[in-house]
Amino acid sequence: MSYFYEYKLKIQQALDNIDVESIEVFKNRLCDFYSTKRPILVCGNGGSAAISEHLSCDHTKGIGMDTHLSPFVISLPSNVSITTAIANDIGYDHVFSKQIEWYPRNMSAVFVISSSGNSPNIINALKAARAKNYVTFAMVGFDGGAVVDEDLADYIIHVKSNNYGVVEDCHQIIMHCIAQDLRISNTDLDTLKL
């Protein structure tokens, strides 16, 4: 089990290098959307797709329970039919951007999760969001990729690690921290159960 200690150290180092102010800004801006039930579309690939689904659950149900907030978070990779139809007929690079283009609501936001920050479908999602004047959020890892280099998101949390597992674990931790912080600060503490 010696690798456990090595991995734990990598997690700790990655967490220590995160700009905590970026998390606070993220949280406050997300709260603006959750206060007014404006929709947030979240997406990612692979493990990041799983985090986007988890975020949709924990932010919609978790934050929405026993608070005055009304989160409306939709995970774009969750609809397998539309995702595979777009991938088959248009191309995988557009599985998220086409959904964003077709999304009918105004005043929405797009939240991408990407370890590399270079996935073409993530870059296209952010560009489609910007074209609709949506607010854009991104959690990235490694060197931040094109998301950071091209300044493709309004708000970015960067986990500076080259280990996919570490990046994904840190993204998950950040997602939970934001959810729990918003619940604690918007709930009667006598009734709060985390």
Long-range contacts (C-beta under 8 A, 24 or more apart in sequence): 7-165, 7-166, 10-161, 10-163, 10-166, 11-166, 11-169, 11-170, 13-161, 14-159, 14-160, 14-161, 14-163, 14-166, 14-167, 14-170, 15-170, 15-173, 17-159, 17-160, 18-157, 18-158, 18-159, 18-160, 18-170, 18-174, 19-157, 19-158, 22-155, 22-156, 22-157, 22-158, 23-157, 23-174, 23-177, 23-178, 25-155, 26-137, 26-155, 26-157, 26-178, 27-178, 27-181, 27-182, 29-135, 29-137, 29-154, 29-155, 30-59, 30-137, 30-178, 30-182, 31-69, 31-182, 33-71, 33-72, 33-109, 33-135, 34-59, 34-63, 34-64, 34-69, 34-70, 34-71, 34-72, 34-182, 35-68, 35-69, 35-70, 36-70, 37-70, 37-71, 37-72, 38-72, 38-105, 38-107, 38-108, 38-109, 39-72, 39-73, 39-74, 39-103, 39-105, 39-108, 39-109, 40-71, 40-72, 40-73, 40-74, 40-108, 40-109, 40-110, 40-111, 40-137, 41-74, 41-76, 41-99, 41-100, 41-103, 41-108, 41-109, 41-110, 41-111, 41-129, 42-73, 42-74, 42-75, 42-76, 42-110, 42-111, 42-112, 42-113, 43-75, 43-76, 43-77, 43-96, 43-110, 43-111, 43-112, 43-113, 43-121, 43-122, 43-125, 44-77, 44-112, 44-113, 44-114, 44-122, 45-77, 45-114, 45-119, 45-121, 45-122, 47-115, 47-164, 47-168, 48-113, 48-114, 48-115, 48-168, 48-171, 49-75, 49-77, 51-113, 51-168, 51-171, 51-172, 51-175, 52-76, 52-77, 52-78, 52-111, 52-113, 53-77, 53-78, 54-172, 54-175, 55-111, 55-113, 55-175, 55-179, 58-175, 58-176, 58-179, 59-175, 59-178, 59-179, 62-179, 62-180, 62-183, 63-179, 63-182, 63-183, 63-186, 65-183, 66-183, 66-187, 66-188, 66-191, 66-192, 67-182, 67-183, 67-186, 67-187, 68-186, 69-182, 69-186, 73-111, 76-100, 76-125, 92-121, 93-120, 93-121, 93-124, 94-121, 94-124, 95-121, 96-121, 96-122, 96-124, 96-125, 96-128, 97-121, 97-124, 97-125, 97-127, 97-128, 98-128, 100-125, 100-128, 100-129, 100-132, 100-134, 101-128, 101-131, 101-132, 103-132, 108-132, 108-134, 108-135, 109-134, 109-135, 109-136, 109-137, 110-134, 110-135, 110-136, 110-137, 111-136, 111-137, 111-138, 111-139, 112-136, 112-137, 112-138, 112-139, 112-147, 112-153, 113-138, 113-139, 113-171, 114-138, 114-139, 114-140, 114-141, 114-145, 114-147, 115-140, 115-141, 115-142, 115-164, 115-167, 115-168, 115-171, 116-140, 116-141, 116-142, 116-145, 117-141, 117-142, 117-143, 117-144, 117-145, 117-146, 117-147, 117-148, 118-145, 118-146, 118-147, 122-147, 123-147, 123-150, 123-152, 126-152, 126-153, 127-152, 139-171, 139-174, 139-175, 141-166, 141-167, 141-168, 141-170, 141-171, 142-167
